[in-house]
């Protein structure tokens, strides 16, 4: 029990430091991404902190298996480098017993990752999409800067205002251009250009649609480069400008796990649902597989440094995760049969684990982790 507490404390110390650093790095990158989107007017700045909070459990589901892998590797490598593991081995602590003492920590991390991927994160991603959609219907006055052109919908809408009232309720000297669809379904662009002395945005309480209300201006509609233009002078004109949204996650990511088990509508839908389910199961499974890999990799020779196996370990992890990502796309694109899915990636990693274990503990015992009580 004393050895178990000591090893657990060492693992959690390394794991906490690694997951803290990685989480800070990835959150910083995500914060910059969201900040750029908020600055460009893709969503209101008031939603920024909410979106960042949602990213924490989403990132933890991916970072915890990696942090556990590196935490075990660094903790046990230090024990080998300081000859503490040599003393423990001389006292009867074999590789199999070391695995048995490590598994409780792994099971805790696996349970946390499983709850995040299978239950919590789909709900949070659905909530994130709802926030972004709400941000799309929020008043654009929050993200419009006077004296600057603002583009939306990939340049299909352009808005310019000269000044904004102190309460940010009304715009002055407005230019608004919008690309419309032709009634004859041709690809010839049809632009509507509005100029107005003042204007504001409003939302219809019945339909929830967003409108831009322009006052005292003109409306020009036609195709650039031609003389066929319509010019209308108006006192008040309401323009439906629709919803503007930032990037939305894949639809399958927001599905409850139970919904992924339901019958699909067609083959393509079935591939997407099954692949999403396998991806969610892959994260907690990877925590177990990476633990089985970290224990033999942490074993170093006396004169080797504690970081001797760090680079090979990172290369193996990078190859493993990249193959999972590639295989996910390959299955959805039909390049890999649905029967194989993502499981063949885990099978390859398991074969590598068996090879490393057998190389260290003897080729006659190909599954040493199934014989915890045996002494090396």
Secondary structure, DSSP 8 states (H G I E B T S, - for coil): -HHHHHHHHHHHHHHHHHHHHHHHHHHHHHHHHHHHHHHTTSS-GGGHHHHHHHHHHHHHHHHHHHHHHHHHHHHHHHHHHTTHHHHHHHTT--HHHHHHHHHHHHHHHHHHHHHIIIIIHHHHHHHHHHHHHHHHHS-GGGT--TTS-EEETTTTEEEEEEEE-TTS--EEEEEEEEEE--TT--SS-EEEEEEEEEEEEEE-TTT--EEEEEEEEEEEEE-TTSS-EEEEEEEEEEEE----------GGGGS-HHHHTS--SSHHHHHHHHHHHHHHHHHHHHHHHHHHHHHHHT---TTS-TTTTHHHHHHHHHHHHHHHHHHHHHHHTTSS-TTTTTHHHHHHHHHHHHHHHHHHH-TT-TTGGG-TT---
